Amino acid sequence: MKKPFRHLVQTDRDRIDALLKAGHKQKEVANILKVDKSTISREIKKRKQKEKEYDATVAQQKARNARRFSKYQGMKVESLPKVKEYIISELKEKRSPDEIAGRMKREGMEPRVGKDAIYRWLYSAWGQQYAKHLCTKRYKPHKCKEKKTKRQMIPDRISIHKRPLGATNTTRYQHFEGDTAVAPKKVDNNEAIAVMAGRKSKIILATKIKSLSPKKMSLAMRKLQKKAKVKSITLDNGIENKHHKKWGVSTYFADPHSPWQKPIVECSIGLLRRWFFKKGTDWATVSEKQLQKAVNLINNKYRKSLNYASAIEVAVANGIITSDQTH
């Protein structure tokens, strides 16, 4: 049974060198290394120095050089003279690489290459002289430059680490976390929802916004504050929070890329998505009435973290909302 082929490495060559010098035959060396005898035969024939004995160090250097230069850019076209000649003639006729490759496939040419192989050849030292026949006249691949948006800073930003813990239990219940839930980029509108969640009561307040502009966000947050007593709020660093000074409450900002610093609102948005609005929902298809119905249902769910009370019950008990706001 023929043994499977494998590439020899430095340790294999060291053993071949030692075994040959010890007087072993090539077949014996092959059995010891567990390779086919032809592998040893080719290795000695290709790697040994002229008119000298096999040397492991020289053999490894030769193998390394052979591997290094075994492939080069544009080799697929360069290694097929007839295909290369056809490509050059078509390029001179103002054919693009895509046209050339497609035509070869249509006509059933064998062998043939794809457009990517043609481009690689044109951008290599071998085919660069023919790149002038491209419509772009480009001699190297085009690198797309990303359009960078102007970075805006949030003024008067106060870090979450400077947020007071609160002297009384009531103060702690009046602290909220804020965030937004946006639609996927593929939709042709910027509608989203603004969400606030009580850090201790876990009550959710939400409303739709037409866009993530600072002005729309400010209007939404002032609207939500009429539904509950809010003393302070923790936010992320989204530019929609730029006008936070106009909200009428103390605002604190989480560290960049640290959503775990406002876990309640993150989980609240997760609940809304899990129960009603799957990820990828276009908020333009959701009415304010539908949103409020979903929020009210979650606020009335019994929560294990609240000792199986609802967020509504906890908020009323701690004066965050009044009982007539529960309907």
Secondary structure, DSSP 8 states (H G I E B T S, - for coil): ---------HHHHHHHHHHHHTT--HHHHHHHHTS-HHHHHHHHHHHS-TTS---HHHHHHHHHHHHHTS--TTHHHHT-HHHHHHHHHHHHTT--HHHHHHHHHHTT-SS---HHHHHHHHTSTTTGGGGGGSSS--SS--------------TT--BGGG----SSHHHHHTEEEEEEEE--TTSS---EEEEEEETTT--EEEEEES---HHHHHHHHHHHHTTS--SEEEE-S-GGGTTGGGSSSEEEE--TT-GGGSHHHHHHHHHHHHHT--TT--GGGS-HHHHHHHHHHHHTSEEGGGTTEEHHHHHHHTTSS-GGG--
